[in-house]
């Protein structure tokens, strides 16, 4: 499923972004950003699992977990420190 996510989700994010811009929908554009975040999280997870499965690198799974935690923390802090609050999002 991760491989499918990596193949499909960038296309979905691009379509959401284009439609959101055409409609003037900040909510849909924000959803496109979240879909892009899903792609990055899938890539990190797939890399960790793949390295462990292919090469037996046990440390790749915890490293992938740290990568996911970093992305989540960065995203959370970015939204926590946002200058403007959009009531619709």
C-alpha positions as CSV (number, residue, x, y, z in Angstrom):
1,X,0.0,0.0,0.0
2,X,2.9,2.4,0.7
3,X,4.1,2.0,-2.9
4,X,0.7,2.7,-4.2
5,X,0.5,5.8,-2.0
6,X,3.8,7.0,-3.4
7,X,2.6,6.5,-6.9
8,X,-0.9,8.0,-6.6
9,X,-0.8,10.6,-3.9
10,X,1.5,13.2,-5.7
11,X,-1.0,13.2,-8.5
12,X,-3.9,13.6,-6.1
13,X,-2.1,16.5,-4.4
14,X,-1.4,18.2,-7.7
15,X,-5.0,18.0,-8.8
16,X,-6.2,19.2,-5.4
17,X,-3.8,22.2,-5.5
18,X,-4.9,23.2,-9.1
19,X,-8.6,22.9,-8.3
20,X,-8.2,24.8,-5.0
21,X,-6.4,27.6,-6.8
22,X,-9.1,27.8,-9.5
23,X,-11.8,27.8,-6.9
24,X,-10.0,30.1,-4.6
25,X,-10.4,27.6,-1.9
26,X,-7.7,27.9,0.8
27,X,-9.1,24.8,2.5
28,X,-8.6,22.6,-0.6
29,X,-5.1,24.0,-1.1
30,X,-4.3,23.2,2.6
31,X,-5.7,19.7,2.0
32,X,-3.3,19.4,-1.0
33,X,-0.4,20.3,1.3
34,X,-1.5,17.6,3.8
35,X,-1.7,15.1,0.9
36,X,1.9,16.0,0.0
37,X,2.8,15.4,3.7
38,X,1.2,12.0,3.4
39,X,3.6,11.3,0.4
40,X,6.7,12.2,2.5
41,X,5.5,10.1,5.4
42,X,4.9,7.1,3.2
43,X,8.4,7.6,1.6
44,X,10.1,7.7,5.0
45,X,8.2,4.6,6.2
46,X,8.8,2.6,3.0
47,X,12.5,3.5,3.2
48,X,12.8,2.3,6.8
49,X,10.9,-0.9,6.1
50,X,12.7,-1.6,2.8
51,X,16.2,-1.1,4.3
52,X,15.3,-3.4,7.2
53,X,13.8,-6.1,4.9
54,X,16.5,-6.0,2.2
55,X,19.7,-5.5,4.2
56,X,18.6,-6.5,7.7
57,X,19.4,-3.0,9.0
58,X,17.4,-3.2,12.2
59,X,18.2,0.5,13.0
60,X,16.4,1.7,9.8
61,X,12.9,1.2,11.4
62,X,13.7,3.4,14.5
63,X,15.4,5.9,12.2
64,X,12.3,6.1,10.0
65,X,10.2,6.6,13.2
66,X,12.4,9.5,14.1
67,X,11.9,10.9,10.6
68,X,8.2,10.7,11.0
69,X,8.4,12.3,14.4
70,X,10.5,15.1,12.9
71,X,8.1,15.8,10.1
72,X,5.1,15.7,12.5
73,X,6.8,18.1,14.9
74,X,7.8,20.5,12.2
75,X,4.3,20.5,10.8
76,X,2.7,21.0,14.2
77,X,5.1,23.9,15.1
78,X,4.5,25.5,11.8
79,X,0.7,25.5,12.3
80,X,1.0,26.4,16.0
81,X,3.1,29.5,15.2
82,X,0.9,30.6,12.3
83,X,0.5,34.4,12.2
84,X,-3.1,34.2,10.9
85,X,-5.9,32.0,11.9
86,X,-8.3,31.0,9.2
87,X,-11.7,30.2,10.7
88,X,-12.6,27.9,7.8
89,X,-9.6,25.6,8.2
